[in-house]
Amino acid sequence: MPRSLRLFTLSLAVLALALAAGCASHKSQKLKSEKEYFEDAQKQMQSGNFSKATTSLEELESHYPVGLYTEQAQLELIYSKF
């Protein structure tokens, strides 16, 4: 087998392994509804866990930039960060 063909084959193998490793490390996260994110944040704030509430509200904003809970979520986010 010519050297250039071996090098090409080896390069393809390394690339395939790198792509497979990248896909394996991606976490599959279930997308919640807008209401679920908001209710989770409310529960966290009531229990005094403002960092988790902030995370839930930021996820709500990121997944649902326009929706029924968006404006209230932005206000709650200000409160939870304060």
PyMOL Python script that loads the backbone (N, CA, C, O; Angstrom):
from pymol import cmd

cmd.read_pdbstr("""\
ATOM      1  N   MET A   1       0.854  -1.164   0.000  1.00  0.00           N
ATOM      2  CA  MET A   1       0.000   0.000   0.000  1.00  0.00           C
ATOM      3  C   MET A   1       0.907   1.237   0.000  1.00  0.00           C
ATOM      4  O   MET A   1       1.836   1.323   0.803  1.00  0.00           O
ATOM      5  N   PRO A   2       0.643   2.181  -0.887  1.00  0.00           N
ATOM      6  CA  PRO A   2       1.469   3.400  -0.935  1.00  0.00           C
ATOM      7  C   PRO A   2       1.322   4.199   0.362  1.00  0.00           C
ATOM      8  O   PRO A   2       0.302   4.152   1.049  1.00  0.00           O
ATOM      9  N   ARG A   3       2.378   4.923   0.652  1.00  0.00           N
ATOM     10  CA  ARG A   3       2.423   5.686   1.897  1.00  0.00           C
ATOM     11  C   ARG A   3       1.311   6.734   1.952  1.00  0.00           C
ATOM     12  O   ARG A   3       0.707   6.921   3.008  1.00  0.00           O
ATOM     13  N   SER A   4       1.032   7.406   0.870  1.00  0.00           N
ATOM     14  CA  SER A   4       0.005   8.445   0.864  1.00  0.00           C
ATOM     15  C   SER A   4      -1.381   7.851   1.125  1.00  0.00           C
ATOM     16  O   SER A   4      -2.212   8.488   1.774  1.00  0.00           O
ATOM     17  N   LEU A   5      -1.635   6.655   0.633  1.00  0.00           N
ATOM     18  CA  LEU A   5      -2.923   5.997   0.870  1.00  0.00           C
ATOM     19  C   LEU A   5      -3.051   5.597   2.337  1.00  0.00           C
ATOM     20  O   LEU A   5      -4.128   5.726   2.919  1.00  0.00           O
ATOM     21  N   ARG A   6      -1.969   5.114   2.940  1.00  0.00           N
ATOM     22  CA  ARG A   6      -1.994   4.768   4.366  1.00  0.00           C
ATOM     23  C   ARG A   6      -2.239   6.010   5.223  1.00  0.00           C
ATOM     24  O   ARG A   6      -3.008   5.971   6.183  1.00  0.00           O
ATOM     25  N   LEU A   7      -1.582   7.099   4.870  1.00  0.00           N
ATOM     26  CA  LEU A   7      -1.749   8.346   5.600  1.00  0.00           C
ATOM     27  C   LEU A   7      -3.185   8.859   5.477  1.00  0.00           C
ATOM     28  O   LEU A   7      -3.763   9.339   6.452  1.00  0.00           O
ATOM     29  N   PHE A   8      -3.750   8.757   4.289  1.00  0.00           N
ATOM     30  CA  PHE A   8      -5.126   9.177   4.067  1.00  0.00           C
ATOM     31  C   PHE A   8      -6.095   8.309   4.868  1.00  0.00           C
ATOM     32  O   PHE A   8      -7.027   8.832   5.479  1.00  0.00           O
ATOM     33  N   THR A   9      -5.891   7.009   4.874  1.00  0.00           N
ATOM     34  CA  THR A   9      -6.742   6.084   5.620  1.00  0.00           C
ATOM     35  C   THR A   9      -6.654   6.356   7.117  1.00  0.00           C
ATOM     36  O   THR A   9      -7.666   6.360   7.818  1.00  0.00           O
ATOM     37  N   LEU A  10      -5.438   6.582   7.599  1.00  0.00           N
ATOM     38  CA  LEU A  10      -5.235   6.882   9.006  1.00  0.00           C
ATOM     39  C   LEU A  10      -5.918   8.204   9.381  1.00  0.00           C
ATOM     40  O   LEU A  10      -6.521   8.313  10.449  1.00  0.00           O
ATOM     41  N   SER A  11      -5.823   9.186   8.517  1.00  0.00           N
ATOM     42  CA  SER A  11      -6.466  10.477   8.766  1.00  0.00           C
ATOM     43  C   SER A  11      -7.980  10.333   8.847  1.00  0.00           C
ATOM     44  O   SER A  11      -8.619  10.928   9.715  1.00  0.00           O
ATOM     45  N   LEU A  12      -8.552   9.544   7.944  1.00  0.00           N
ATOM     46  CA  LEU A  12      -9.996   9.314   7.983  1.00  0.00           C
ATOM     47  C   LEU A  12     -10.415   8.590   9.259  1.00  0.00           C
ATOM     48  O   LEU A  12     -11.458   8.905   9.834  1.00  0.00           O
ATOM     49  N   ALA A  13      -9.626   7.641   9.700  1.00  0.00           N
ATOM     50  CA  ALA A  13      -9.936   6.902  10.923  1.00  0.00           C
ATOM     51  C   ALA A  13      -9.897   7.825  12.139  1.00  0.00           C
ATOM     52  O   ALA A  13     -10.773   7.761  13.001  1.00  0.00           O
ATOM     53  N   VAL A  14      -8.881   8.679  12.206  1.00  0.00           N
ATOM     54  CA  VAL A  14      -8.770   9.618  13.322  1.00  0.00           C
ATOM     55  C   VAL A  14      -9.944  10.597  13.301  1.00  0.00           C
ATOM     56  O   VAL A  14     -10.515  10.892  14.351  1.00  0.00           O
ATOM     57  N   LEU A  15     -10.305  11.093  12.145  1.00  0.00           N
ATOM     58  CA  LEU A  15     -11.433  12.007  12.019  1.00  0.00           C
ATOM     59  C   LEU A  15     -12.731  11.337  12.449  1.00  0.00           C
ATOM     60  O   LEU A  15     -13.533  11.946  13.158  1.00  0.00           O
ATOM     61  N   ALA A  16     -12.948  10.102  12.035  1.00  0.00           N
ATOM     62  CA  ALA A  16     -14.161   9.370  12.411  1.00  0.00           C
ATOM     63  C   ALA A  16     -14.226   9.163  13.922  1.00  0.00           C
ATOM     64  O   ALA A  16     -15.294   9.300  14.518  1.00  0.00           O
ATOM     65  N   LEU A  17     -13.107   8.838  14.538  1.00  0.00           N
ATOM     66  CA  LEU A  17     -13.077   8.661  15.988  1.00  0.00           C
ATOM     67  C   LEU A  17     -13.347   9.974  16.717  1.00  0.00           C
ATOM     68  O   LEU A  17     -14.065   9.996  17.717  1.00  0.00           O
ATOM     69  N   ALA A  18     -12.777  11.058  16.221  1.00  0.00           N
ATOM     70  CA  ALA A  18     -13.000  12.364  16.847  1.00  0.00           C
ATOM     71  C   ALA A  18     -14.470  12.766  16.754  1.00  0.00           C
ATOM     72  O   ALA A  18     -15.032  13.285  17.718  1.00  0.00           O
ATOM     73  N   LEU A  19     -15.086  12.532  15.615  1.00  0.00           N
ATOM     74  CA  LEU A  19     -16.505  12.856  15.464  1.00  0.00           C
ATOM     75  C   LEU A  19     -17.378  11.987  16.355  1.00  0.00           C
ATOM     76  O   LEU A  19     -18.336  12.475  16.954  1.00  0.00           O
ATOM     77  N   ALA A  20     -17.055  10.717  16.446  1.00  0.00           N
ATOM     78  CA  ALA A  20     -17.824   9.813  17.303  1.00  0.00           C
ATOM     79  C   ALA A  20     -17.686  10.208  18.767  1.00  0.00           C
ATOM     80  O   ALA A  20     -18.665  10.157  19.512  1.00  0.00           O
ATOM     81  N   ALA A  21     -16.500  10.595  19.187  1.00  0.00           N
ATOM     82  CA  ALA A  21     -16.293  11.010  20.580  1.00  0.00           C
ATOM     83  C   ALA A  21     -17.045  12.297  20.871  1.00  0.00           C
ATOM     84  O   ALA A  21     -17.595  12.455  21.961  1.00  0.00           O
ATOM     85  N   GLY A  22     -17.077  13.203  19.931  1.00  0.00           N
ATOM     86  CA  GLY A  22     -17.810  14.454  20.120  1.00  0.00           C
ATOM     87  C   GLY A  22     -19.297  14.222  20.260  1.00  0.00           C
ATOM     88  O   GLY A  22     -19.953  14.872  21.074  1.00  0.00           O
ATOM     89  N   CYS A  23     -19.832  13.316  19.489  1.00  0.00           N
ATOM     90  CA  CYS A  23     -21.266  13.023  19.577  1.00  0.00           C
ATOM     91  C   CYS A  23     -21.607  12.285  20.862  1.00  0.00           C
ATOM     92  O   CYS A  23     -22.688  12.484  21.416  1.00  0.00           O
ATOM     93  N   ALA A  24     -20.722  11.453  21.335  1.00  0.00           N
ATOM     94  CA  ALA A  24     -20.988  10.676  22.545  1.00  0.00           C
ATOM     95  C   ALA A  24     -21.011  11.549  23.783  1.00  0.00           C
ATOM     96  O   ALA A  24     -21.693  11.219  24.753  1.00  0.00           O
ATOM     97  N   SER A  25     -20.286  12.650  23.775  1.00  0.00           N
ATOM     98  CA  SER A  25     -20.228  13.484  24.965  1.00  0.00           C
ATOM     99  C   SER A  25     -21.375  14.484  25.043  1.00  0.00           C
ATOM    100  O   SER A  25     -21.533  15.152  26.065  1.00  0.00           O
ATOM    101  N   HIS A  26     -22.166  14.602  24.004  1.00  0.00           N
ATOM    102  CA  HIS A  26     -23.287  15.554  24.003  1.00  0.00           C
ATOM    103  C   HIS A  26     -24.414  14.997  24.854  1.00  0.00           C
ATOM    104  O   HIS A  26     -24.905  13.896  24.608  1.00  0.00           O
ATOM    105  N   LYS A  27     -24.818  15.759  25.850  1.00  0.00           N
ATOM    106  CA  LYS A  27     -25.896  15.331  26.721  1.00  0.00           C
ATOM    107  C   LYS A  27     -27.237  15.624  26.061  1.00  0.00           C
ATOM    108  O   LYS A  27     -27.473  16.715  25.543  1.00  0.00           O
ATOM    109  N   SER A  28     -28.088  14.644  26.094  1.00  0.00           N
ATOM    110  CA  SER A  28     -29.423  14.827  25.551  1.00  0.00           C
ATOM    111  C   SER A  28     -30.316  15.313  26.682  1.00  0.00           C
ATOM    112  O   SER A  28     -30.587  14.577  27.631  1.00  0.00           O
ATOM    113  N   GLN A  29     -30.769  16.551  26.576  1.00  0.00           N
ATOM    114  CA  GLN A  29     -31.581  17.144  27.620  1.00  0.00           C
ATOM    115  C   GLN A  29     -33.005  17.254  27.121  1.00  0.00           C
ATOM    116  O   GLN A  29     -33.260  17.763  26.030  1.00  0.00           O
ATOM    117  N   LYS A  30     -33.932  16.769  27.935  1.00  0.00           N
ATOM    118  CA  LYS A  30     -35.334  16.842  27.569  1.00  0.00           C
ATOM    119  C   LYS A  30     -35.807  18.287  27.693  1.00  0.00           C
ATOM    120  O   LYS A  30     -35.589  18.937  28.716  1.00  0.00           O
ATOM    121  N   LEU A  31     -36.441  18.769  26.667  1.00  0.00           N
ATOM    122  CA  LEU A  31     -36.966  20.126  26.656  1.00  0.00           C
ATOM    123  C   LEU A  31     -38.277  20.140  27.429  1.00  0.00           C
ATOM    124  O   LEU A  31     -39.206  19.395  27.116  1.00  0.00           O
ATOM    125  N   LYS A  32     -38.337  21.002  28.447  1.00  0.00           N
ATOM    126  CA  LYS A  32     -39.556  21.141  29.243  1.00  0.00           C
ATOM    127  C   LYS A  32     -40.458  22.184  28.591  1.00  0.00           C
ATOM    128  O   LYS A  32     -40.040  22.937  27.711  1.00  0.00           O
ATOM    129  N   SER A  33     -41.686  22.204  29.044  1.00  0.00           N
ATOM    130  CA  SER A  33     -42.595  23.238  28.558  1.00  0.00           C
ATOM    131  C   SER A  33     -42.270  24.552  29.251  1.00  0.00           C
ATOM    132  O   SER A  33     -41.588  24.583  30.275  1.00  0.00           O
ATOM    133  N   GLU A  34     -42.761  25.609  28.685  1.00  0.00           N
ATOM    134  CA  GLU A  34     -42.538  26.942  29.249  1.00  0.00           C
ATOM    135  C   GLU A  34     -43.079  27.014  30.683  1.00  0.00           C
ATOM    136  O   GLU A  34     -42.443  27.575  31.576  1.00  0.00           O
ATOM    137  N   LYS A  35     -44.237  26.447  30.874  1.00  0.00           N
ATOM    138  CA  LYS A  35     -44.881  26.449  32.196  1.00  0.00           C
ATOM    139  C   LYS A  35     -44.051  25.658  33.209  1.00  0.00           C
ATOM    140  O   LYS A  35     -43.928  26.076  34.360  1.00  0.00           O
ATOM    141  N   GLU A  36     -43.477  24.517  32.796  1.00  0.00           N
ATOM    142  CA  GLU A  36     -42.664  23.706  33.702  1.00  0.00           C
ATOM    143  C   GLU A  36     -41.415  24.456  34.165  1.00  0.00           C
ATOM    144  O   GLU A  36     -41.060  24.409  35.343  1.00  0.00           O
ATOM    145  N   TYR A  37     -40.751  25.148  33.237  1.00  0.00           N
ATOM    146  CA  TYR A  37     -39.587  25.946  33.626  1.00  0.00           C
ATOM    147  C   TYR A  37     -39.986  27.013  34.646  1.00  0.00           C
ATOM    148  O   TYR A  37     -39.291  27.222  35.640  1.00  0.00           O
ATOM    149  N   PHE A  38     -41.108  27.684  34.392  1.00  0.00           N
ATOM    150  CA  PHE A  38     -41.543  28.760  35.273  1.00  0.00           C
ATOM    151  C   PHE A  38     -41.929  28.212  36.647  1.00  0.00           C
ATOM    152  O   PHE A  38     -41.562  28.793  37.669  1.00  0.00           O
ATOM    153  N   GLU A  39     -42.662  27.106  36.679  1.00  0.00           N
ATOM    154  CA  GLU A  39     -43.071  26.515  37.953  1.00  0.00           C
ATOM    155  C   GLU A  39     -41.870  26.002  38.741  1.00  0.00           C
ATOM    156  O   GLU A  39     -41.832  26.129  39.964  1.00  0.00           O
ATOM    157  N   ASP A  40     -40.892  25.426  38.051  1.00  0.00           N
ATOM    158  CA  ASP A  40     -39.661  24.992  38.724  1.00  0.00           C
ATOM    159  C   ASP A  40     -38.963  26.174  39.375  1.00  0.00           C
ATOM    160  O   ASP A  40     -38.498  26.080  40.511  1.00  0.00           O
ATOM    161  N   ALA A  41     -38.889  27.281  38.657  1.00  0.00           N
ATOM    162  CA  ALA A  41     -38.241  28.480  39.193  1.00  0.00           C
ATOM    163  C   ALA A  41     -38.995  29.001  40.411  1.00  0.00           C
ATOM    164  O   ALA A  41     -38.384  29.405  41.400  1.00  0.00           O
ATOM    165  N   GLN A  42     -40.322  28.991  40.337  1.00  0.00           N
ATOM    166  CA  GLN A  42     -41.125  29.458  41.462  1.00  0.00           C
ATOM    167  C   GLN A  42     -40.888  28.601  42.708  1.00  0.00           C
ATOM    168  O   GLN A  42     -40.739  29.129  43.810  1.00  0.00           O
ATOM    169  N   LYS A  43     -40.853  27.286  42.530  1.00  0.00           N
ATOM    170  CA  LYS A  43     -40.606  26.374  43.654  1.00  0.00           C
ATOM    171  C   LYS A  43     -39.225  26.616  44.262  1.00  0.00           C
ATOM    172  O   LYS A  43     -39.060  26.624  45.481  1.00  0.00           O
ATOM    173  N   GLN A  44     -38.238  26.811  43.384  1.00  0.00           N
ATOM    174  CA  GLN A  44     -36.877  27.042  43.871  1.00  0.00           C
ATOM    175  C   GLN A  44     -36.785  28.350  44.650  1.00  0.00           C
ATOM    176  O   GLN A  44     -36.105  28.414  45.674  1.00  0.00           O
ATOM    177  N   MET A  45     -37.459  29.385  44.177  1.00  0.00           N
ATOM    178  CA  MET A  45     -37.425  30.667  44.891  1.00  0.00           C
ATOM    179  C   MET A  45     -38.130  30.563  46.234  1.00  0.00           C
ATOM    180  O   MET A  45     -37.674  31.144  47.219  1.00  0.00           O
ATOM    181  N   GLN A  46     -39.229  29.835  46.284  1.00  0.00           N
ATOM    182  CA  GLN A  46     -39.954  29.669  47.546  1.00  0.00           C
ATOM    183  C   GLN A  46     -39.121  28.905  48.571  1.00  0.00           C
ATOM    184  O   GLN A  46     -39.236  29.143  49.773  1.00  0.00           O
ATOM    185  N   SER A  47     -38.278  27.984  48.091  1.00  0.00           N
ATOM    186  CA  SER A  47     -37.433  27.231  49.017  1.00  0.00           C
ATOM    187  C   SER A  47     -36.114  27.953  49.312  1.00  0.00           C
ATOM    188  O   SER A  47     -35.302  27.472  50.103  1.00  0.00           O
ATOM    189  N   GLY A  48     -35.904  29.107  48.674  1.00  0.00           N
ATOM    190  CA  GLY A  48     -34.712  29.902  48.949  1.00  0.00           C
ATOM    191  C   GLY A  48     -33.505  29.564  48.092  1.00  0.00           C
ATOM    192  O   GLY A  48     -32.408  30.066  48.340  1.00  0.00           O
ATOM    193  N   ASN A  49     -33.695  28.720  47.088  1.00  0.00           N
ATOM    194  CA  ASN A  49     -32.587  28.333  46.209  1.00  0.00           C
ATOM    195  C   ASN A  49     -32.613  29.220  44.962  1.00  0.00           C
ATOM    196  O   ASN A  49     -33.110  28.820  43.909  1.00  0.00           O
ATOM    197  N   PHE A  50     -32.072  30.421  45.100  1.00  0.00           N
ATOM    198  CA  PHE A  50     -32.161  31.411  44.033  1.00  0.00           C
ATOM    199  C   PHE A  50     -31.240  31.102  42.855  1.00  0.00           C
ATOM    200  O   PHE A  50     -31.525  31.518  41.732  1.00  0.00           O
ATOM    201  N   SER A  51     -30.141  30.383  43.087  1.00  0.00           N
ATOM    202  CA  SER A  51     -29.251  30.055  41.961  1.00  0.00           C
ATOM    203  C   SER A  51     -29.923  29.071  41.003  1.00  0.00           C
ATOM    204  O   SER A  51     -29.801  29.214  39.786  1.00  0.00           O
ATOM    205  N   LYS A  52     -30.632  28.071  41.542  1.00  0.00           N
ATOM    206  CA  LYS A  52     -31.352  27.139  40.673  1.00  0.00           C
ATOM    207  C   LYS A  52     -32.547  27.817  40.008  1.00  0.00           C
ATOM    208  O   LYS A  52     -32.886  27.513  38.864  1.00  0.00           O
ATOM    209  N   ALA A  53     -33.180  28.734  40.734  1.00  0.00           N
ATOM    210  CA  ALA A  53     -34.289  29.483  40.139  1.00  0.00           C
ATOM    211  C   ALA A  53     -33.787  30.313  38.967  1.00  0.00           C
ATOM    212  O   ALA A  53     -34.434  30.389  37.922  1.00  0.00           O
ATOM    213  N   THR A  54     -32.631  30.933  39.152  1.00  0.00           N
ATOM    214  CA  THR A  54     -32.033  31.726  38.072  1.00  0.00           C
ATOM    215  C   THR A  54     -31.755  30.852  36.860  1.00  0.00           C
ATOM    216  O   THR A  54     -32.019  31.254  35.726  1.00  0.00           O
ATOM    217  N   THR A  55     -31.225  29.660  37.095  1.00  0.00           N
ATOM    218  CA  THR A  55     -30.935  28.735  35.994  1.00  0.00           C
ATOM    219  C   THR A  55     -32.213  28.370  35.242  1.00  0.00           C
ATOM    220  O   THR A  55     -32.234  28.381  34.012  1.00  0.00           O
ATOM    221  N   SER A  56     -33.271  28.049  35.971  1.00  0.00           N
ATOM    222  CA  SER A  56     -34.542  27.683  35.322  1.00  0.00           C
ATOM    223  C   SER A  56     -35.106  28.844  34.511  1.00  0.00           C
ATOM    224  O   SER A  56     -35.602  28.651  33.401  1.00  0.00           O
ATOM    225  N   LEU A  57     -35.030  30.039  35.063  1.00  0.00           N
ATOM    226  CA  LEU A  57     -35.551  31.206  34.349  1.00  0.00           C
ATOM    227  C   LEU A  57     -34.721  31.532  33.114  1.00  0.00           C
ATOM    228  O   LEU A  57     -35.268  31.931  32.085  1.00  0.00           O
ATOM    229  N   GLU A  58     -33.404  31.364  33.209  1.00  0.00           N
ATOM    230  CA  GLU A  58     -32.553  31.602  32.040  1.00  0.00           C
ATOM    231  C   GLU A  58     -32.818  30.564  30.960  1.00  0.00           C
ATOM    232  O   GLU A  58     -32.804  30.890  29.773  1.00  0.00           O
ATOM    233  N   GLU A  59     -33.061  29.310  31.360  1.00  0.00           N
ATOM    234  CA  GLU A  59     -33.398  28.275  30.374  1.00  0.00           C
ATOM    235  C   GLU A  59     -34.737  28.581  29.718  1.00  0.00           C
ATOM    236  O   GLU A  59     -34.901  28.405  28.511  1.00  0.00           O
ATOM    237  N   LEU A  60     -35.697  29.042  30.525  1.00  0.00           N
ATOM    238  CA  LEU A  60     -36.998  29.422  29.967  1.00  0.00           C
ATOM    239  C   LEU A  60     -36.812  30.500  28.910  1.00  0.00           C
ATOM    240  O   LEU A  60     -37.355  30.403  27.809  1.00  0.00           O
ATOM    241  N   GLU A  61     -36.039  31.530  29.252  1.00  0.00           N
ATOM    242  CA  GLU A  61     -35.801  32.630  28.297  1.00  0.00           C
ATOM    243  C   GLU A  61     -35.080  32.157  27.048  1.00  0.00           C
ATOM    244  O   GLU A  61     -35.361  32.622  25.944  1.00  0.00           O
ATOM    245  N   SER A  62     -34.155  31.235  27.228  1.00  0.00           N
ATOM    246  CA  SER A  62     -33.378  30.781  26.080  1.00  0.00           C
ATOM    247  C   SER A  62     -34.208  29.894  25.147  1.00  0.00           C
ATOM    248  O   SER A  62     -34.071  29.981  23.927  1.00  0.00           O
ATOM    249  N   HIS A  63     -35.065  29.043  25.715  1.00  0.00           N
ATOM    250  CA  HIS A  63     -35.868  28.137  24.882  1.00  0.00           C
ATOM    251  C   HIS A  63     -37.171  28.771  24.388  1.00  0.00           C
ATOM    252  O   HIS A  63     -37.689  28.403  23.334  1.00  0.00           O
ATOM    253  N   TYR A  64     -37.685  29.712  25.149  1.00  0.00           N
ATOM    254  CA  TYR A  64     -38.949  30.366  24.799  1.00  0.00           C
ATOM    255  C   TYR A  64     -38.787  31.889  24.895  1.00  0.00           C
ATOM    256  O   TYR A  64     -39.273  32.498  25.848  1.00  0.00           O
ATOM    257  N   PRO A  65     -38.117  32.505  23.930  1.00  0.00           N
ATOM    258  CA  PRO A  65     -37.883  33.951  24.007  1.00  0.00           C
ATOM    259  C   PRO A  65     -39.170  34.772  23.902  1.00  0.00           C
ATOM    260  O   PRO A  65     -39.216  35.912  24.365  1.00  0.00           O
ATOM    261  N   VAL A  66     -40.196  34.211  23.306  1.00  0.00           N
ATOM    262  CA  VAL A  66     -41.492  34.880  23.203  1.00  0.00           C
ATOM    263  C   VAL A  66     -42.541  33.872  23.645  1.00  0.00           C
ATOM    264  O   VAL A  66     -42.649  32.783  23.080  1.00  0.00           O
ATOM    265  N   GLY A  67     -43.306  34.242  24.649  1.00  0.00           N
ATOM    266  CA  GLY A  67     -44.322  33.316  25.134  1.00  0.00           C
ATOM    267  C   GLY A  67     -45.134  33.918  26.252  1.00  0.00           C
ATOM    268  O   GLY A  67     -45.002  35.100  26.571  1.00  0.00           O
ATOM    269  N   LEU A  68     -45.979  33.091  26.845  1.00  0.00           N
ATOM    270  CA  LEU A  68     -46.883  33.549  27.891  1.00  0.00           C
ATOM    271  C   LEU A  68     -46.147  33.949  29.171  1.00  0.00           C
ATOM    272  O   LEU A  68     -46.582  34.862  29.873  1.00  0.00           O
ATOM    273  N   TYR A  69     -45.045  33.279  29.477  1.00  0.00           N
ATOM    274  CA  TYR A  69     -44.351  33.497  30.728  1.00  0.00           C
ATOM    275  C   TYR A  69     -43.088  34.354  30.585  1.00  0.00           C
ATOM    276  O   TYR A  69     -42.414  34.621  31.580  1.00  0.00           O
ATOM    277  N   THR A  70     -42.765  34.780  29.387  1.00  0.00           N
ATOM    278  CA  THR A  70     -41.491  35.448  29.134  1.00  0.00           C
ATOM    279  C   THR A  70     -41.321  36.738  29.920  1.00  0.00           C
ATOM    280  O   THR A  70     -40.295  36.933  30.572  1.00  0.00           O
ATOM    281  N   GLU A  71     -42.300  37.609  29.868  1.00  0.00           N
ATOM    282  CA  GLU A  71     -42.173  38.898  30.554  1.00  0.00           C
ATOM    283  C   GLU A  71     -42.066  38.706  32.069  1.00  0.00           C
ATOM    284  O   GLU A  71     -41.233  39.330  32.725  1.00  0.00           O
ATOM    285  N   GLN A  72     -42.923  37.832  32.616  1.00  0.00           N
ATOM    286  CA  GLN A  72     -42.869  37.580  34.051  1.00  0.00           C
ATOM    287  C   GLN A  72     -41.555  36.892  34.430  1.00  0.00           C
ATOM    288  O   GLN A  72     -40.996  37.158  35.494  1.00  0.00           O
ATOM    289  N   ALA A  73     -41.069  36.016  33.564  1.00  0.00           N
ATOM    290  CA  ALA A  73     -39.803  35.342  33.831  1.00  0.00           C
ATOM    291  C   ALA A  73     -38.652  36.339  33.894  1.00  0.00           C
ATOM    292  O   ALA A  73     -37.743  36.184  34.710  1.00  0.00           O
ATOM    293  N   GLN A  74     -38.680  37.345  33.053  1.00  0.00           N
ATOM    294  CA  GLN A  74     -37.635  38.371  33.078  1.00  0.00           C
ATOM    295  C   GLN A  74     -37.671  39.144  34.390  1.00  0.00           C
ATOM    296  O   GLN A  74     -36.621  39.450  34.956  1.00  0.00           O
ATOM    297  N   LEU A  75     -38.860  39.461  34.877  1.00  0.00           N
ATOM    298  CA  LEU A  75     -38.982  40.149  36.170  1.00  0.00           C
ATOM    299  C   LEU A  75     -38.514  39.258  37.314  1.00  0.00           C
ATOM    300  O   LEU A  75     -37.816  39.713  38.220  1.00  0.00           O
ATOM    301  N   GLU A  76     -38.899  37.996  37.266  1.00  0.00           N
ATOM    302  CA  GLU A  76     -38.486  37.040  38.308  1.00  0.00           C
ATOM    303  C   GLU A  76     -36.972  36.835  38.269  1.00  0.00           C
ATOM    304  O   GLU A  76     -36.342  36.649  39.310  1.00  0.00           O
ATOM    305  N   LEU A  77     -36.396  36.870  37.084  1.00  0.00           N
ATOM    306  CA  LEU A  77     -34.952  36.712  36.943  1.00  0.00           C
ATOM    307  C   LEU A  77     -34.211  37.867  37.621  1.00  0.00           C
ATOM    308  O   LEU A  77     -33.187  37.661  38.272  1.00  0.00           O
ATOM    309  N   ILE A  78     -34.731  39.063  37.462  1.00  0.00           N
ATOM    310  CA  ILE A  78     -34.136  40.218  38.134  1.00  0.00           C
ATOM    311  C   ILE A  78     -34.182  40.009  39.647  1.00  0.00           C
ATOM    312  O   ILE A  78     -33.195  40.243  40.344  1.00  0.00           O
ATOM    313  N   TYR A  79     -35.325  39.571  40.143  1.00  0.00           N
ATOM    314  CA  TYR A  79     -35.497  39.337  41.574  1.00  0.00           C
ATOM    315  C   TYR A  79     -34.577  38.229  42.070  1.00  0.00           C
ATOM    316  O   TYR A  79     -33.943  38.370  43.116  1.00  0.00           O
ATOM    317  N   SER A  80     -34.500  37.134  41.329  1.00  0.00           N
ATOM    318  CA  SER A  80     -33.678  36.008  41.781  1.00  0.00           C
ATOM    319  C   SER A  80     -32.191  36.330  41.774  1.00  0.00           C
ATOM    320  O   SER A  80     -31.438  35.786  42.581  1.00  0.00           O
ATOM    321  N   LYS A  81     -31.761  37.207  40.875  1.00  0.00           N
ATOM    322  CA  LYS A  81     -30.354  37.607  40.852  1.00  0.00           C
ATOM    323  C   LYS A  81     -30.035  38.632  41.937  1.00  0.00           C
ATOM    324  O   LYS A  81     -28.892  38.740  42.382  1.00  0.00           O
ATOM    325  N   PHE A  82     -31.054  39.384  42.359  1.00  0.00           N
ATOM    326  CA  PHE A  82     -30.858  40.386  43.393  1.00  0.00           C
ATOM    327  C   PHE A  82     -30.600  39.702  44.722  1.00  0.00           C
ATOM    328  O   PHE A  82     -30.408  40.374  45.735  1.00  0.00           O
TER     329      PHE A  82
END
""", "prot")
cmd.dss("prot")
cmd.show_as("cartoon", "prot")
cmd.util.cbc("prot")
cmd.orient("prot")
